[in-house]
Structures are given as structure tokens and as C-alpha cells.
Amino acid sequence: MKNSVYKDALLVSGIVFLLGIIEFIAFTAFLSLRSDIIVGTLYGCTFACANFFYLAYSVQKSVNRSEKRAQMHMAGSYNVRLLLTAAMVIVAARFKAIHFWAAIIPLLFPRLAVHLINLFNFISSHKNKGSWNYPYGSYWF
């Protein structure tokens, strides 16, 4: 894997685990401090990060192939990731040691992390250019 792809995937993984901490705090506040919530959050965040790393790896491998072979490789990668996600959901549903929702919600975190990274990049690029007029002063961003 190229270094920049690895760094981006590592950044997304870090944000996923930060969001997992926020999720754990919210679950603990509304429910109680339970071991199944801890296990579910760690299980979900770890799987979400591994799934994202596998996506990044598959995209990196597809770049060096012809268009037809790259499409076939990405379709196969998508199917594998989908089957692994289905297996993860089944495991989360079957085991009482894993809180189901604490494990499922982190599957949405990589997409949210990518959107947050893009938002912060957009804000910092416009802030540095000076082309963004702040309606209430510069303390908003």
C-alpha cells in the first residue's frame, strides 16, 4: 500500500475510534457501564477500521490493473467486504457478550470520518485563502 493511502486510512481509523469513544460515553450515559457495551464498541470499531483498510488495499491493487480487471477486482472485493459485514452482524446478534447496537453503529463511522476530514480540509483551505467572509467574526471556525 502506498504511504499516502496508508496515512489516510490510519487517519480515518483514528477518527473512527474517537467516534467510538463518543458512542461509548453516550451508551454509558443512557444505559449503564456494562461490559457488553465496551465489547460491542470495540468489536464494531475494529471491524469498521479493518473493512476500511481492506477497501483502501483493494483500491490500491486495482490502480495497477487494466480497467476490466480492476472492475472485476473491485467487484470481488465489494462482495467479500459485504459477506464479512454480514458475518459480523450475525456474530453481534448471536453473542450476548456483544451489545448489538454498540457494534452496528460504528459501521457508519468510516463514512462520517471521511466527511469530517473533507469538511475540515474545506474550511482550512478557505480560511487560509481569506476568501471566506465570516458573518459573525472569525471565532466560528
C-alpha positions as a Markdown table, in Angstrom:
| # | Residue | x | y | z |
|---|---|---|---|---|
| 1 | Met | 0.0 | 0.0 | 0.0 |
| 2 | Lys | 1.3 | 3.4 | -0.8 |
| 3 | Asn | 2.3 | 5.6 | 2.1 |
| 4 | Ser | -0.4 | 8.3 | 1.5 |
| 5 | Val | -3.2 | 5.8 | 1.3 |
| 6 | Tyr | -1.9 | 4.2 | 4.5 |
| 7 | Lys | -1.8 | 7.5 | 6.2 |
| 8 | Asp | -5.3 | 8.4 | 5.1 |
| 9 | Ala | -6.6 | 5.1 | 6.2 |
| 10 | Leu | -4.9 | 5.5 | 9.6 |
| 11 | Leu | -6.4 | 9.0 | 10.0 |
| 12 | Val | -9.9 | 7.6 | 9.3 |
| 13 | Ser | -9.3 | 4.8 | 11.7 |
| 14 | Gly | -8.2 | 7.2 | 14.4 |
| 15 | Ile | -11.4 | 9.2 | 13.9 |
| 16 | Val | -13.5 | 6.0 | 13.9 |
| 17 | Phe | -12.1 | 5.2 | 17.4 |
| 18 | Leu | -12.7 | 8.7 | 18.6 |
| 19 | Leu | -16.3 | 8.4 | 17.4 |
| 20 | Gly | -16.4 | 5.0 | 19.2 |
| 21 | Ile | -15.4 | 6.7 | 22.4 |
| 22 | Ile | -18.2 | 9.2 | 22.0 |
| 23 | Glu | -20.6 | 6.4 | 21.3 |
| 24 | Phe | -19.4 | 4.5 | 24.4 |
| 25 | Ile | -19.9 | 7.7 | 26.5 |
| 26 | Ala | -23.4 | 8.1 | 25.1 |
| 27 | Phe | -24.4 | 4.5 | 25.6 |
| 28 | Thr | -23.0 | 4.6 | 29.2 |
| 29 | Ala | -24.9 | 7.8 | 29.9 |
| 30 | Phe | -28.2 | 6.4 | 28.7 |
| 31 | Leu | -27.8 | 2.8 | 29.9 |
| 32 | Ser | -25.1 | 1.9 | 32.3 |
| 33 | Leu | -21.4 | 0.9 | 32.3 |
| 34 | Arg | -21.7 | -2.6 | 31.0 |
| 35 | Ser | -19.1 | -4.9 | 29.6 |
| 36 | Asp | -21.2 | -5.8 | 26.5 |
| 37 | Ile | -21.2 | -2.1 | 25.5 |
| 38 | Ile | -17.4 | -2.0 | 25.8 |
| 39 | Val | -17.0 | -5.2 | 23.8 |
| 40 | Gly | -19.6 | -4.1 | 21.2 |
| 41 | Thr | -18.0 | -0.8 | 20.7 |
| 42 | Leu | -14.5 | -2.2 | 20.3 |
| 43 | Tyr | -15.8 | -5.0 | 18.0 |
| 44 | Gly | -17.7 | -2.6 | 15.8 |
| 45 | Cys | -14.8 | 0.0 | 15.6 |
| 46 | Thr | -12.2 | -2.7 | 14.9 |
| 47 | Phe | -14.3 | -4.3 | 12.2 |
| 48 | Ala | -15.1 | -0.9 | 10.6 |
| 49 | Cys | -11.4 | 0.0 | 10.5 |
| 50 | Ala | -10.4 | -3.4 | 9.1 |
| 51 | Asn | -13.1 | -3.1 | 6.5 |
| 52 | Phe | -11.8 | 0.4 | 5.5 |
| 53 | Phe | -8.2 | -0.8 | 5.4 |
| 54 | Tyr | -9.3 | -3.7 | 3.1 |
| 55 | Leu | -11.1 | -1.2 | 0.9 |
| 56 | Ala | -8.0 | 1.0 | 0.7 |
| 57 | Tyr | -5.8 | -2.0 | -0.1 |
| 58 | Ser | -8.2 | -3.2 | -2.8 |
| 59 | Val | -8.3 | 0.2 | -4.5 |
| 60 | Gln | -4.5 | 0.4 | -4.4 |
| 61 | Lys | -4.3 | -3.0 | -6.0 |
| 62 | Ser | -6.8 | -2.1 | -8.7 |
| 63 | Val | -4.9 | 1.0 | -9.8 |
| 64 | Asn | -2.2 | -1.0 | -11.3 |
| 65 | Arg | -4.5 | -3.2 | -13.4 |
| 66 | Ser | -6.4 | -2.7 | -16.6 |
| 67 | Glu | -9.8 | -1.3 | -16.5 |
| 68 | Lys | -11.7 | -4.6 | -16.9 |
| 69 | Arg | -9.5 | -6.4 | -14.4 |
| 70 | Ala | -9.8 | -3.5 | -11.9 |
| 71 | Gln | -13.6 | -3.6 | -12.2 |
| 72 | Met | -13.6 | -7.4 | -11.6 |
| 73 | His | -11.2 | -7.0 | -8.6 |
| 74 | Met | -13.3 | -4.2 | -7.0 |
| 75 | Ala | -16.5 | -6.2 | -7.6 |
| 76 | Gly | -14.9 | -9.2 | -5.8 |
| 77 | Ser | -13.6 | -7.0 | -3.1 |
| 78 | Tyr | -17.0 | -5.5 | -2.6 |
| 79 | Asn | -18.6 | -8.9 | -2.3 |
| 80 | Val | -16.0 | -10.1 | 0.2 |
| 81 | Arg | -16.5 | -7.0 | 2.3 |
| 82 | Leu | -20.3 | -7.4 | 2.2 |
| 83 | Leu | -20.1 | -11.0 | 3.2 |
| 84 | Leu | -17.7 | -10.2 | 6.1 |
| 85 | Thr | -20.0 | -7.4 | 7.2 |
| 86 | Ala | -23.0 | -9.8 | 7.2 |
| 87 | Ala | -21.0 | -12.3 | 9.2 |
| 88 | Met | -20.0 | -9.5 | 11.7 |
| 89 | Val | -23.7 | -8.5 | 12.1 |
| 90 | Ile | -24.7 | -12.2 | 12.7 |
| 91 | Val | -22.0 | -12.6 | 15.3 |
| 92 | Ala | -23.0 | -9.4 | 17.0 |
| 93 | Ala | -26.6 | -10.6 | 17.1 |
| 94 | Arg | -25.9 | -14.1 | 18.3 |
| 95 | Phe | -23.5 | -13.4 | 21.2 |
| 96 | Lys | -24.8 | -11.8 | 24.4 |
| 97 | Ala | -21.4 | -10.6 | 25.3 |
| 98 | Ile | -21.6 | -8.1 | 22.4 |
| 99 | His | -24.2 | -5.2 | 22.6 |
| 100 | Phe | -25.8 | -5.4 | 19.1 |
| 101 | Trp | -26.3 | -1.6 | 18.6 |
| 102 | Ala | -22.9 | -0.7 | 20.1 |
| 103 | Ala | -21.4 | -3.0 | 17.5 |
| 104 | Ile | -23.5 | -2.0 | 14.5 |
| 105 | Ile | -23.4 | 1.8 | 14.8 |
| 106 | Pro | -19.6 | 2.0 | 14.2 |
| 107 | Leu | -20.1 | 0.6 | 10.7 |
| 108 | Leu | -21.3 | 4.1 | 9.8 |
| 109 | Phe | -18.2 | 5.8 | 11.3 |
| 110 | Pro | -15.8 | 5.5 | 8.4 |
| 111 | Arg | -18.1 | 7.4 | 6.1 |
| 112 | Leu | -18.7 | 10.0 | 8.7 |
| 113 | Ala | -14.9 | 10.3 | 9.3 |
| 114 | Val | -14.3 | 10.8 | 5.6 |
| 115 | His | -17.0 | 13.6 | 5.5 |
| 116 | Leu | -15.4 | 15.2 | 8.6 |
| 117 | Ile | -11.9 | 15.1 | 7.1 |
| 118 | Asn | -13.3 | 16.7 | 3.9 |
| 119 | Leu | -15.2 | 19.4 | 5.9 |
| 120 | Phe | -12.1 | 20.3 | 7.9 |
| 121 | Asn | -10.0 | 20.4 | 4.7 |
| 122 | Phe | -12.6 | 22.7 | 3.0 |
| 123 | Ile | -12.7 | 25.0 | 6.0 |
| 124 | Ser | -8.9 | 25.2 | 6.3 |
| 125 | Ser | -8.4 | 25.8 | 2.6 |
| 126 | His | -10.9 | 28.6 | 2.5 |
| 127 | Lys | -9.7 | 30.1 | 5.8 |
| 128 | Asn | -6.1 | 30.2 | 4.5 |
| 129 | Lys | -7.1 | 31.9 | 1.3 |
| 130 | Gly | -9.0 | 34.6 | 3.1 |
| 131 | Ser | -11.9 | 34.3 | 0.6 |
| 132 | Trp | -14.4 | 33.3 | 3.2 |
| 133 | Asn | -16.3 | 36.1 | 4.8 |
| 134 | Tyr | -17.4 | 35.2 | 8.3 |
| 135 | Pro | -20.8 | 36.5 | 9.2 |
| 136 | Tyr | -20.2 | 36.6 | 13.0 |
| 137 | Gly | -16.4 | 37.0 | 13.2 |
| 138 | Ser | -13.6 | 34.5 | 12.9 |
| 139 | Tyr | -14.4 | 32.6 | 16.0 |
| 140 | Trp | -16.8 | 30.3 | 14.3 |
| 141 | Phe | -14.1 | 28.2 | 12.6 |
